[in-house]
Amino acid sequence: MTQLMTTVTAAEYISKSASWLNKTRMTGAGPVYLKIGGAVRYTKDELDVWLAGTRRTAVYDFANDNNRAAARAAA
């Protein structure tokens, strides 16, 4: 069974603040989350997917090689 994390726990897991997660829910820039009733929850799997998507090989977007970063992650 998938463990559900609160915003505070998820923020600690990805080394961000709870405030940052709250803001990214408004813009869609953060990790995928669940809305259960009025509660926001995150799964470890979705946080890991989001973290993997932030891997970079260069500072500038045009030079970033996501395929190479993904290959490093798989190795």
HELIX and SHEET records of a PDB file:
HELIX    1   1 THR A    7  TYR A   13  1                                   7    
HELIX    2   2 ALA A   18  THR A   27  1                                  10    
HELIX    3   3 LYS A   44  GLY A   53  1                                  10    
HELIX    4   4 ASP A   61  ALA A   63  5                                   3    
HELIX    5   5 ASN A   66  ALA A   74  1                                   9    
SHEET    1   A 3 LEU A   4  MET A   5  0                                        
SHEET    2   A 3 ALA A  39  THR A  43 -1                                        
SHEET    3   A 3 LEU A  34  ILE A  36 -1                                        
END                                                                             
